[in-house]
Amino acid sequence: MADELPGEEQSTALSRAYWRGLHDGRLVLQRCVACRGWQHYPRRICRVCWGSELEFAPVVGHGELVAAALSHRTPKPQLRDRMPMPLGLVRLDEGPVLLARIEPAVDSGASVAFAPEETLRSRLLTFGPHY
Amino acid sequence: MRITGVCELAPEQIAGCEEPLEAAALALVGAARDAGLSGPAAIDGLLVYDSITLPHLMAASKLAEYLGLRPAYASTVGAGGASPVFAVILAAGLVSLGAAQRVAVVHADLRGGAGQRQSVISRMASIVGHPQFEDPLGPTVASLYGLLADWLIREGGAGPKEFAEIAVSARMWAAHNQFAHRRDPLTERDVLDAPRIAGPLGRHDCCLITDMAAAVIVSGEPAGGGVRLLGTGGAVTHEEISQIDAADPLAGARAAAKGVYASTGLTAGDVDVAYLYDSFTVTVAMQLLAYGLDRGAGLAELLHVRGTRPGGGLPVNTHGGLLSAVTGGLSHLIEAVRQLRGQAEGRQLEGLECALVTGVGGVFSHHAAVILGA
């Protein structure tokens, strides 16, 4: 696919729903049918109850910025002119934690929301402040 | 159960080696000699933490073959920075079973050469980040530990001055270690003013990337000069940072602490000297808290009042650690053995009864701990 996002080239049948969702501007994660718990990355088995029936559904995309750090270096040549890049650990209201770009940068502790347009524009999973 | 022999190659000895395997072989032979052993028949178990720069599918078998060993058991150990301590625990298990009598634990790598450092940083980054969901953002390992440092600061556990003191303390100890790669004076101001790498972490908050080669021998024999393995602890909580318990990133280290104290019957207050894996200053800060070494008084009190520097109340990483001496967690074990044997020369501590030694792999993911006794 010509417009593959970085990382998508590594996708598997299991993660296709996530990437398709991202292209549609939605954050689509995996959920266990038995215990209703969410998990990310997608797996064959629920990490909480070991249930094997799993489905994909959009999350609201709101969460807490648990930690933030301005990253000044990267081993990726294609990202060097975008340094320093604010990175953050986002704990979604649904539970899963994601590593994401934070734009505009805010301090940890802030409420953040998935930023679909900025994600597609920057081609990197991006969250921004949620007011 | 004892560590009966240790060897850390001097930088000039490693400089003569063109492959990590050569350095690994010299280190193993050195450790065996230190244990009073000689010849290939002396070692019947082998655990290798493989090179990153030139990995081998069966690194332990390769090293055994290179040295003419015919061990009953040989394997690589893959627990990242926890590998050396974890390998000693595994070795003790083999000896306890009677499966082997003398097990060598070996780690050698040539990471310090021109061009090697950047390639090691890239390779480490791609190993610890999920290829689809983390790696595309281009984090280094420092970026991920920078996030943990930010978390610790926001929780009130530490500030930039505490991180800086950990770096300064390591450098002050390194000044007394002739093998240390960085021995020039380092001040708090130097650490705080250095270029930032990620979040609160600057250049001096990150460990060195050097050549290294080290080995220890684990045996049940009461050989002279050996130090006793008093007990062990361990915990694996996740691998990638997005899988950490975001509500309690210290949980894994605290579990390892609980294990090592329970198995030895000792408490944090009994620890005379601590060898804490120091990939970054924040790695030490988090462990000082998780292992209870601050005695509940907080990091500021421990670092700025009791002190971890030479002359301080709780000496930490008396060789200079990964921050100032050399790459690789075996150096922590070896320094602990030197101190307990009374062979630490200009930095020898007095009245030592026990030393805590830890290893940390991944992004504060994999913890291994032992307490060694004189």
Chai-1 contact restraints between the chains, C-beta under 6 A:
chainA,res_idxA,chainB,res_idxB,connection_type,confidence,min_distance_angstrom,max_distance_angstrom,comment,restraint_id
A,P6,B,P136,contact,1.0,0.0,6.0,A-B,restraint_1
A,G7,B,Q132,contact,1.0,0.0,6.0,A-B,restraint_2
A,G7,B,P136,contact,1.0,0.0,6.0,A-B,restraint_3
A,Q10,B,P131,contact,1.0,0.0,6.0,A-B,restraint_4
A,Q10,B,Q132,contact,1.0,0.0,6.0,A-B,restraint_5
A,S15,B,Q132,contact,1.0,0.0,6.0,A-B,restraint_6
A,Y41,B,H130,contact,1.0,0.0,6.0,A-B,restraint_7
A,Y41,B,F133,contact,1.0,0.0,6.0,A-B,restraint_8
A,V66,B,A246,contact,1.0,0.0,6.0,A-B,restraint_9
A,A67,B,L147,contact,1.0,0.0,6.0,A-B,restraint_10
A,A67,B,D150,contact,1.0,0.0,6.0,A-B,restraint_11
A,A67,B,W151,contact,1.0,0.0,6.0,A-B,restraint_12
A,A68,B,D150,contact,1.0,0.0,6.0,A-B,restraint_13
A,A69,B,G146,contact,1.0,0.0,6.0,A-B,restraint_14
A,A69,B,L147,contact,1.0,0.0,6.0,A-B,restraint_15
A,A69,B,D150,contact,1.0,0.0,6.0,A-B,restraint_16
A,A69,B,A198,contact,1.0,0.0,6.0,A-B,restraint_17
A,A69,B,G199,contact,1.0,0.0,6.0,A-B,restraint_18
A,S71,B,S143,contact,1.0,0.0,6.0,A-B,restraint_19
A,S71,B,A198,contact,1.0,0.0,6.0,A-B,restraint_20
A,H72,B,R196,contact,1.0,0.0,6.0,A-B,restraint_21
A,H72,B,I197,contact,1.0,0.0,6.0,A-B,restraint_22
A,R73,B,T140,contact,1.0,0.0,6.0,A-B,restraint_23
A,T74,B,G138,contact,1.0,0.0,6.0,A-B,restraint_24
A,P75,B,S122,contact,1.0,0.0,6.0,A-B,restraint_25
A,P75,B,A125,contact,1.0,0.0,6.0,A-B,restraint_26
A,K76,B,G138,contact,1.0,0.0,6.0,A-B,restraint_27
A,L79,B,G138,contact,1.0,0.0,6.0,A-B,restraint_28
A,L87,B,S143,contact,1.0,0.0,6.0,A-B,restraint_29
A,L89,B,L147,contact,1.0,0.0,6.0,A-B,restraint_30
A,R91,B,A246,contact,1.0,0.0,6.0,A-B,restraint_31
A,V97,B,S242,contact,1.0,0.0,6.0,A-B,restraint_32
A,V97,B,A246,contact,1.0,0.0,6.0,A-B,restraint_33
A,L98,B,S242,contact,1.0,0.0,6.0,A-B,restraint_34
A,L99,B,E134,contact,1.0,0.0,6.0,A-B,restraint_35
A,L99,B,S242,contact,1.0,0.0,6.0,A-B,restraint_36
A,S108,B,D150,contact,1.0,0.0,6.0,A-B,restraint_37
A,S108,B,R154,contact,1.0,0.0,6.0,A-B,restraint_38
A,L124,B,L137,contact,1.0,0.0,6.0,A-B,restraint_39
